[in-house]
Amino acid sequence: MTPGLQAFADRDAGFRQFIDRYETVSADPETRREYAMWFDEALREEGMLDWARQEVRDEYEPRLAEAERKRKEDLEEAERKRQEDKKQIARNLKTKGMSIADIVEMTGLSTGEAEKA
């Protein structure tokens, strides 16, 4: 290849790919056969990897989704319990005669929530 053409091939990926393919098909029959065998093996391996990825996805995505749903439910339940605990504390403090402002400050409940508790 001439230096000018080589410089163009270095800058243009499409032309470089064309040159590589041309060199392959214009090679002797044994080289073409070896390339075809290599290419077939590369396709086979890629197919096996795609199959394995799909198998993993099919097996684990439902499990991951279920685990995420369960984690979300657990967090929501923990928050509900935390809020109920705060309200119970507010009720106890109200029976001891503590002011709503102090109860709000101690529990983090809103004024309305502290009054309803």
C-alpha positions in Angstrom: 0.0 0.0 0.0 1.3 3.4 -0.9 2.2 5.8 2.0 -0.6 8.2 1.0 -3.2 5.4 0.9 -1.8 4.0 4.3 -2.3 7.4 5.9 -5.9 7.6 4.6 -6.5 4.0 5.9 -5.2 5.1 9.3 -7.6 8.0 9.4 -10.7 6.3 7.9 -12.0 3.2 9.9 -14.3 2.2 7.1 -11.6 2.1 4.5 -9.3 0.3 6.9 -12.0 -2.4 7.4 -12.4 -2.6 3.6 -8.6 -3.1 3.2 -8.5 -5.8 5.9 -11.4 -7.7 4.3 -9.8 -7.3 0.8 -6.5 -8.7 2.1 -8.4 -11.7 3.6 -10.4 -12.6 0.5 -7.4 -12.0 -1.8 -5.2 -14.3 0.3 -4.4 -17.9 -0.7 -7.2 -20.6 -0.2 -5.5 -22.0 3.0 -5.5 -18.5 4.6 -9.1 -17.9 3.7 -10.1 -21.3 5.1 -8.3 -20.6 8.4 -10.0 -17.2 8.5 -13.4 -18.7 7.9 -12.8 -21.3 10.7 -11.6 -18.5 13.1 -14.7 -16.4 12.2 -17.1 -19.3 12.6 -15.5 -20.1 16.0 -15.8 -16.4 17.1 -19.5 -16.4 16.1 -20.1 -19.7 18.0 -18.4 -18.3 21.1 -20.4 -15.0 20.9 -23.6 -17.1 20.5 -22.8 -19.1 23.6 -22.0 -16.0 25.6 -25.3 -14.4 24.5 -27.2 -17.6 25.5 -25.5 -17.6 28.9 -26.3 -13.9 29.5 -29.9 -14.6 28.6 -30.1 -17.6 30.9 -28.7 -15.6 33.8 -31.1 -12.7 33.0 -34.1 -15.1 32.8 -33.2 -16.8 36.1 -32.1 -13.9 38.2 -34.1 -10.9 37.1 -37.4 -12.2 38.6 -35.5 -13.0 41.9 -34.0 -9.5 42.0 -37.3 -7.9 41.3 -38.9 -9.9 44.1 -36.1 -9.1 46.5 -36.4 -5.4 45.7 -40.2 -5.5 46.2 -39.7 -7.3 49.5 -37.1 -4.7 50.6 -39.4 -1.9 49.7 -42.3 -3.5 51.7 -40.0 -4.0 54.7 -38.8 -0.4 54.6 -42.4 0.8 54.4 -43.4 -1.4 57.3 -40.5 -0.2 59.4 -41.5 3.4 58.7 -45.1 2.7 59.7 -43.9 1.1 62.9 -41.6 4.0 63.6 -44.4 6.5 63.1 -46.7 4.4 65.4 -44.0 4.3 68.1 -43.7 8.1 67.9 -47.4 8.4 68.3 -47.4 6.0 71.3 -44.6 8.1 72.9 -46.7 11.2 72.2 -49.7 9.6 73.9 -47.6 8.7 76.9 -46.1 12.1 77.2 -49.6 13.7 76.9 -50.9 11.6 79.7 -48.0 12.9 81.8 -49.0 16.5 81.1 -46.2 17.5 78.7 -47.0 20.3 76.3 -47.7 19.7 72.6 -44.7 21.9 71.6 -42.4 19.7 73.8 -43.9 16.5 72.4 -43.4 17.8 68.8 -39.8 18.6 69.6 -39.1 15.3 71.2 -40.9 13.0 68.7 -40.5 14.8 65.5 -44.2 14.6 64.8 -46.1 17.5 63.3 -48.3 19.5 65.7 -51.4 18.0 64.2 -50.1 14.4 64.6 -49.1 15.1 68.2 -52.5 16.5 69.0 -54.3 13.5 67.4 -52.1 11.0 69.2 
